[in-house]
Amino acid sequence: MRDMASHNHNHPKGSVSDKVKEVIEATIPESVAEVQGAGGHYTIAVTSPAFAGKNTLERHRLVLSAITPLMSGDEAPVHAVDSLVTKTP
């Protein structure tokens, strides 16, 4: 059984919230992300100087683009972002 589970690449190892945070912070320069949630539904707050001069839609697109791989496919670990807050430091 263990071997079968290891072939499922859609589910990140460790906490999904931690993986979402890691991906956002690795993708958006100088960002700090706070991620809460479970069961596929998450609340995300991201602070980054990269958001300066961008409108809300542009900021949200940056974040959602970063986590798209975690939202893709039938067995994606992230089903919905219930709240997304973006701000500059």
N, C-alpha and C positions, 0 to 999 in steps of 0.2 A: 504494500500500500504506500509506503513512504516514497518509493521510486515514482509512482504515478503522480503524486502531489508535487514532486520536484520538477515535473515537466510543465506545470502551469506557470507560464511566464507573465501572465497578466496581473498576478497578485504580488506586490512588492513584499520583501521580507521586512519584518518589524511592523511597527505601527503605520497605518496608512496616513494618519495625521503627520507623523514625522517625515514620511516620504514626500508628502505634498510640500511641507515646509522646506525640506532639503532641495527639491526641484526648483521651487520659486527662488530661493536664495542663491542657487547656482546659476540661474538664468537671468535674473534682473539685477543689474549692478548695484552693489552696496545696499541690498534690501534686507529688511528684517521682517519675517513673516510670523504671524500667530495663527495657528490652525486648530480648530476645535471641531469635534463631531465624531460620528460613528455611523455604522449602518449605511454607508454610501453618501450621507448628507453632511456637508461641512460648512463651517463659517470661517472665513478667511479675512485677515487684516494684514495689509502689507504697507510698510513705510519704506520709501526709497527716493533719493534725489533724482533718479531717472524719470520720475513722474512730473518733474518741474516743467511747466509750459504745456502739459498735455491735459486734455479734457477728460472727464470721467470715462467716456466710452473708450478712448485711447488707453487709459490706464487699465481698465478692465480687460481689454484685449491682450495687453502684455501679460497679465496674470493668467488668463484663461489659455493663452497660447502656450505658456510654460507648462501647464498641467494637462494639456490635451492628451498626451500619451496615457495618463492615468484615467482618462474619461472615455477612451476608445475601446470598442469591442463589447461583446455581449456580457463578458465577465469582468468589466472594468471595476476597479475598487472604488472609484468616485462616480457617483450617479448624479449628484447635484451639488451646486454651490448655493446654499440658501441665503447667504449674505456675503458680500464682498465689499470691503472698505479699503480704499487706497488713499495714501496721504504722503506728503513730503515731510521730511524732518524739520 
